[in-house]
């Protein structure tokens, strides 16, 4: 009996030794898939539109590379660039291209911006689910509502057959890339808009606002509409060739005009070259991460654009 007990004990010791050895080997190799030794911290801030993608990618990346801590915040495209150009963050989510003055600030601080498209988005104009009279709006209708000197106070002011009920407007703040793109395409000049509306850099706040008022109207990124279809209704937009609803297909092929657009992540060229964790994160973003784009409600780019993005990250372009 004693001999048998010792044999069992010996087997257990051997098993534990093997387990510890394997664990030690895994720790030595970084603990993630691929046996790398990636470590460090990556700070991301910027567009609330891009935020859901970057957050999803960050979570999956950290599962593969537990030695890297990736934090993602959302202060709007403009707010993100403000932090990034001061080197307070490592990557900047953006729903519009970088402006000349932002680029100059970046270069002054030794940054060389690399613009990396990550997905397509369609700015979605929404009304409350109970709104039964608004089916479509033309760009001219939107301009009439949103221009700085707008006289529109009720739905009847937009179209005489519509109810004489006040319009409660919701939209992104002035530092938002979505605000910049919308005002340029709709009003005709970037940043020009009426100011008497509820503003927020958090698109979920805008969703809640429109969902809570039958006579409201707002606009934000497509993913936030997709996530809240049960309480919002997307408005078809007529850009001059007939009214088109925002869908995966119409955003991808650009027929949802003029509110379809690419969205980006900005990186510094030197950081891509010298900080392996940032380079690997962005490579992950354009490979494994592109599968997450649809999951969070956006539209993947054509495959050749992801290939070009990878070439930029590798410094080949």
N, C-alpha and C positions, 0 to 999 in steps of 0.2 A: 504493500500500500504506500509506504514511504517512497519507494523508488518511483512509483507511478506519479505521486504528487510532485516530486522533484522534476520529473520529465515534463509535466504540464507547466510547472512554474518556469522551467527553462524555455519552453516554447513561447510563453507569454512575454518573457524578457526579450527574446529574439524579435518577436512581433513588434514590441514597443520600440526597440532599437531601430528597426527598419522604418517604422512610422516617423520617429524623430528625425532619422536621417533624411527621409524624403521631404519632411517639412523644412528641415534646415536647407536642403538643396533648393526648395521652392523659394524660400526667403532670400537666399543668395542671388537667385535669378530674378527677383523683383516681384514675385507673387502673381504676376499677370500672365495672360496668354502671350506666347512668343518668347518668354524667358528674358525680357528686357530688364534694365535697371533704371527705368524712367522715374524721376522724382521731381518735386518742385511744386510751385503754385502758379496757376494761370487765372488772371482776373479779366473778366469780360463785362462790358457794360454797353448800353446804347439802346437801340430800337426795341420798342415793345412788340413790334411786328415780328422781328427776327427772334426775339426772346424764346418763344416756345421751341424752336428748332435747336438753338444753342443749348438750352437747358436739357433737352432730351439727349443731344449728342454728348454733353458733359457727363450725364449720368451713366451712359453706356461706356464712355471712355474710361471713367474712373473704375468701373467694374473690371476692365481689362488691365488697367494700370493703376492699382491702388496706391502707389507711391506718389501719384500726382493729385493735387487738390485743385479742382476747377470750380470757381465761383462765377455765377451769372447774375447780373442785375439789369434793371431797365430804367433808364432815366431819359429816354428819347434819343433819337439819332444825334441831335445837336448836343445834348448833354453828354452823350457817350464820347463824341469827338472832342469835347472840351476836356474831358478827363484823359483821353488817350493822348492828345497832343501835349499834355503836361506830364506824360509818362506815369500817370496814376493807375493805368490799366495796361493790359498786354494786347488785348484784341478789342475791336470796336464793331458792334452790330450796327448796321445801317440800312435804312429803307430808301436811301437815295445816295447818289454819288457824293463824294467829299467836295466841299466848296473850295474855291481858290484861297480864301482867307484861312480856312482850316488847314489846308495843305501847307500854306506858308508857315503857320504856327508849328506844324509838325516838323517841317524841315529846319526851322530855327532851333528846335530842340534836338536835332540830330536824327529825326525819324524819316524814313523813306517809305511812304505809304504803298502797300500792295493791295489792290482791290480784288477781292475774290468773290465772284457771284456764287450763291449757294442754293437759290431756289427762285421760283416765280410766284408773284402774288397778284391778286386783283383787289384793289381797294373796293370794298363792298358798301354800297349805300343801303341802309336798312330802315324799316319802319316797324312799328309794333305788330305783332301777330294778328291782332284784332282789327287792324286797319284794312278795310275792305274796298277802298276807293283808289289807292295809289298802286298801280300795276307797273308803271314805267315813268321815267323822267328823262328829258333830253338834257344835254350839257347846258343848253341855254336856260332850262328850268333851274338847274342846279346853280348856275351863275346868278340868276335872279334872286335865289334864296340866300346865297353865301357871299355875294360881293359886299365890299365895305360900306357902300351907301344903300344897301338893300332896304326897300320899303315893305318887304314881306313880313307880316306879323301873323297872318292866319293862312290856312290852306286855301281859302277862297282867293287870297291875293296871288296865288300861283296859278290856279285855274278857276274861273268863275263858277263852274259846276261842282266844285269841291266844297266841303263844309266850312262854315264861318267859325272855325275853331282855331285857337292859338297853336302855332307850331312851337314845340319845345325842341331845341336843337342841341345835339351832342357831337363833340368832335375832339380830335387830339389837340394838345397844346402846341404853342408856336415853335417849340424846339424839336417837334416830331418831324421825321422825314416824310411820314404819311401826310401831314399837314402841308409841308412844302410841295410835295408832288401834286396833291389834290388842288391846291390853290393855283399852281402854275397851269395845270391842264384844264381846270374848270373856270377859274376867274380870269386867267390869262397872264397873271403875274405872281411869281412865287412870294408867299408870305402875306398877300393881300386878302383880307377876309373880314367879315363882320366880326365884332368881338363879343356881342351879347349872346353868347351860347355857353353851355356847360363844357369846360375844357378839362381834359385829364390825359396824363401820359400813360395811365393804366387802362388798357382797352377793356378790361373786365368791368371797370366803373362805367364806361360808356355803354356796354352791353346791358348792365343793370338799369341804367337810366332809360334807355329806349324800351326795354322790356316792361318798365313800370308805368309807361304813359302811352295811352292809346293814340294820341295825336303827335307823337314825337318822330324825329328823324335824326339819323346819325351816320357816320362813316368810320370805317376802320379796316384792318387787314382781314382777308378772307378766312383765315383759320378761326378767328373769333366768331364769325358768322356760322361756320361749319359746326362749331362746338355748341352753338346755341340756337340751332334751327327750330327747336321746339317752341321758342318764345320770340323769335324774330322772323321777319320776312324780307328777303332780298329784293331790291327794286331793279327792274331791267333798265339799262342805260342806253340811250340813243345818241351815239357819237356822230351821227350824220348818215349812217347806212342801215338804219333800222334798230329797234330796241333789242338788246342782247342781255341775257342773264349771266351772272358770273358762275362758271362751272369749271371743273378741271380742264375740260377741252377748250372752252373759249378763252380761258386765261393762258393756256399753253400755246394756242395758235395765234393769240393776239386779237381775235375778233371781239373780245370784250374790251372795246376801245372807248375812251383813251385811258382807262384806269388799270390796265395790266402793266406790270413792271417787274424787273428783277430786283432781288434784295441781296445784301452783301455782308461779308465780314471783312474788316480791314486789319491787316497785320503790318508790322515793320519788317522790312527786308533783312536788316541785320539780325533781328530776333529769330527770323525763320532760319537764318544761316547758322546762328551760334547757340540757340537754345533748342535742344532736341525735343523737349516736351511740347513746345509750341509747334514746331514743325510736324511732329507726329500727331498732335491734336488736329491740325488742319488737314493733314492727309486722311486721318480717320473721318473727319467731317465730310470730305468729298467722296469717300468710298463707303464704309459702313453707314456713316451718317446720312447719306442721301436716301437710304431706305426709310429713314425716320421722317423725312420731309412730308410724305403723304400721310403718315400716321398722325401728325399734328395738324394736318389740314391745309398744307401748301402744295405747290405743284413742282415736281422735280424738273431740273433743267435737262435739255437734250444731252445725251451721253458725251458728245464731242466737247461741250462746254465744261463738263466735269474734268475731262482729260486735259483741257487747256489750263484749268485751275490747278491741277496737280503739277503741270509743267511749270507754272509760276511759282508754286511752293518749292519745287526742287531747284528753282533758279535757272531753268532752261529758257524762260521767256521773261 
